[in-house]
Amino acid sequence: QVQLVESGGGLVQPGGSLRLSCAGSGIIFSVYDMGWYRQAPGKQRELAATISRGGSTNYADSVKGRFTISRDNAKNTVALQMNSLKPEDTAVYYCKAAFGRYNYWGQGTQVTVSS
């Protein structure tokens, strides 16, 4: 059974930082492209950052220079370091694993940026 479990969300003030983590099980983690997506209230889910199985990264323009995605294949984890957070970063953040036609999603973790 495939599981992706996110952790690390919470409430943070504008300008603050959070680190999200996603732990995968039931898959050969190292062959999957991994990503973090987010969905704000009333909006569609959108890409925040991805990291390929080879380590190449891609970021949405809105998070470039503030967010960093990384992976640890030995621990089956992918992380998203989020700095200089803004109120518009408030969303549920989802972890995704993709390999060919196989796509898996985590349950999501809430990030709220507010003073």
Phi, psi and chi 1 to 4 in degrees:
 res  aa     phi    psi   chi1   chi2   chi3   chi4
   1 GLN       -  128.2 -178.5 -179.2   -1.4      -
   2 VAL   -82.4  133.1  178.2      -      -      -
   3 GLN  -136.7  135.3  -81.7 -165.6  -47.2      -
   4 LEU  -122.8  120.9  -63.8  173.6      -      -
   5 VAL  -122.1  115.6 -179.8      -      -      -
   6 GLU   -88.9  152.4  -58.6   99.3  -26.3      -
   7 SER  -152.3  164.9   61.0      -      -      -
   8 GLY   104.6   -3.9      -      -      -      -
   9 GLY   -72.1  173.0      -      -      -      -
  10 GLY   161.4 -165.9      -      -      -      -
  11 LEU  -101.0  130.4  173.1   64.1      -      -
  12 VAL  -142.1  150.0   62.6      -      -      -
  13 GLN   -78.6  154.5  -69.0 -172.3  -20.5      -
  14 PRO   -53.7  137.3  -27.6   35.9      -      -
  15 GLY    90.2   -9.6      -      -      -      -
  16 GLY   -83.1 -175.8      -      -      -      -
  17 SER  -130.8  152.2  -62.4      -      -      -
  18 LEU  -143.4  153.4  -81.7  176.3      -      -
  19 ARG  -124.1  117.5 -176.4  176.4  178.4   85.2
  20 LEU   -94.3  147.0  -54.5 -177.4      -      -
  21 SER  -133.1  146.6 -176.2      -      -      -
  22 CYS  -131.3  122.8  171.4      -      -      -
  23 ALA  -106.5  126.9      -      -      -      -
  24 GLY  -105.7  147.5      -      -      -      -
  25 SER  -147.7  155.3   61.3      -      -      -
  26 GLY    83.7    4.0      -      -      -      -
  27 ILE  -134.8  159.5   55.9  173.7      -      -
  28 ILE   -82.6   90.2  -56.8  173.3      -      -
  29 PHE   -53.4  -40.0 -169.7   85.9      -      -
  30 SER   -66.2  -19.1   60.4      -      -      -
  31 VAL   -93.3   -5.7  -54.5      -      -      -
  32 TYR   -92.1  140.2  -80.6   74.4      -      -
  33 ASP   -77.5  136.9  -63.6  -33.7      -      -
  34 MET  -117.6  152.1  -58.9  -60.9  -62.2      -
  35 GLY  -153.0  159.0      -      -      -      -
  36 TRP  -115.9  128.4  -74.4   96.5      -      -
  37 TYR  -122.6  162.0  -68.6   72.3      -      -
  38 ARG  -142.2  152.5   63.8 -174.2 -174.8  179.8
  39 GLN  -136.9  115.3 -172.6  165.9   17.1      -
  40 ALA   -87.4  158.3      -      -      -      -
  41 PRO   -55.7  128.6  -25.7   34.5      -      -
  42 GLY    77.4    6.0      -      -      -      -
  43 LYS  -122.9  163.7  -65.7 -171.7  176.7 -178.8
  44 GLN   -77.2  156.2  -70.6 -170.9  -28.5      -
  45 ARG   -66.5  137.5 -167.3  171.8  -62.4 -172.7
  46 GLU  -134.6  156.1   63.2  177.3   11.2      -
  47 LEU   -72.2  137.2  177.9  147.9      -      -
  48 ALA  -104.8  -52.1      -      -      -      -
  49 ALA  -160.2  148.3      -      -      -      -
  50 THR  -132.8  156.1   61.4      -      -      -
  51 ILE  -138.6  126.3 -175.9  165.0      -      -
  52 SER   -77.0  170.1   72.8      -      -      -
  53 ARG   -64.2  -21.3   59.4 -177.3  178.8  177.0
  54 GLY   -89.7   -3.6      -      -      -      -
  55 GLY    98.5    0.7      -      -      -      -
  56 SER   -72.8  139.7  -61.9      -      -      -
  57 THR  -115.2  155.3   57.9      -      -      -
  58 ASN  -145.6  138.3 -179.3   52.8      -      -
  59 TYR  -130.1  147.7  -63.4   93.1      -      -
  60 ALA   -66.6  147.3      -      -      -      -
  61 ASP   -56.7  -34.2  -72.4  -16.4      -      -
  62 SER   -68.7  -17.2   58.0      -      -      -
  63 VAL  -116.8   -5.8  -51.6      -      -      -
  64 LYS   -56.7  135.2  -83.0 -178.9 -176.8  175.4
  65 GLY    84.9   -9.9      -      -      -      -
  66 ARG  -116.9  -34.7  -59.8 -172.6  -62.3  121.3
  67 PHE  -107.0  147.6  -70.0   11.7      -      -
  68 THR  -134.9  125.7  -57.8      -      -      -
  69 ILE  -100.7  141.9 -170.8  170.1      -      -
  70 SER  -147.6  161.6   60.2      -      -      -
  71 ARG  -137.5  152.2   65.6 -171.1  -63.2  159.9
  72 ASP  -130.7   97.8 -175.4  -21.9      -      -
  73 ASN   -67.3  -26.7  -69.9  -25.9      -      -
  74 ALA   -67.5  -28.6      -      -      -      -
  75 LYS  -105.6    0.5  -64.0 -178.3  179.2  179.4
  76 ASN    56.5   44.7  -73.7    4.7      -      -
  77 THR  -131.2  152.3   57.5      -      -      -
  78 VAL  -131.3  138.0   59.4      -      -      -
  79 ALA  -122.4  155.9      -      -      -      -
  80 LEU  -131.4  108.0 -173.8   67.7      -      -
  81 GLN   -86.8  122.1  178.0   65.9   42.9      -
  82 MET  -118.1  116.7  -54.4 -174.1  -65.6      -
  83 ASN  -116.2  164.3  -61.0  -32.3      -      -
  84 SER    49.7   48.2  -57.2      -      -      -
  85 LEU   -66.4  145.8  -77.6  161.2      -      -
  86 LYS  -120.3  157.8  -55.2  175.1 -178.8  179.8
  87 PRO   -55.8  -32.5  -29.7   37.1      -      -
  88 GLU   -72.7   -5.4   51.0  -96.8   42.9      -
  89 ASP   -82.9   -6.4  -66.2  -42.0      -      -
  90 THR   -60.5  124.5  -65.1      -      -      -
  91 ALA  -177.8  169.8      -      -      -      -
  92 VAL   -89.0  128.5  177.8      -      -      -
  93 TYR  -103.5  129.5  -76.5   70.7      -      -
  94 TYR  -116.9  141.4  -62.7   90.2      -      -
  95 CYS   -94.7  139.9  175.6      -      -      -
  96 LYS  -132.7  139.4  178.5 -175.6  175.8 -176.8
  97 ALA  -116.9  131.0      -      -      -      -
  98 ALA  -133.6  133.0      -      -      -      -
  99 PHE  -152.1  106.8  177.2   67.6      -      -
 100 GLY    59.9 -125.8      -      -      -      -
 101 ARG   -87.9    3.8   62.3 -175.4  176.8   92.5
 102 TYR   -96.2  122.5  -62.0   97.9      -      -
 103 ASN  -133.8  129.5  -69.0  -79.9      -      -
 104 TYR  -129.1  144.5  -58.3  104.4      -      -
 105 TRP  -123.8  147.8  -68.4   89.1      -      -
 106 GLY   -84.0 -179.8      -      -      -      -
 107 GLN   -83.3  -17.1  -66.9  -73.1   86.3      -
 108 GLY    97.9  154.5      -      -      -      -
 109 THR  -137.0  136.1 -174.3      -      -      -
 110 GLN   -81.6  132.0  176.0   70.1   46.7      -
 111 VAL  -119.9  123.7  171.4      -      -      -
 112 THR  -123.7  123.2  -58.1      -      -      -
 113 VAL  -111.0  110.9 -174.8      -      -      -
 114 SER  -159.7  148.1  174.2      -      -      -
 115 SER   -94.0      -   55.0      -      -      -
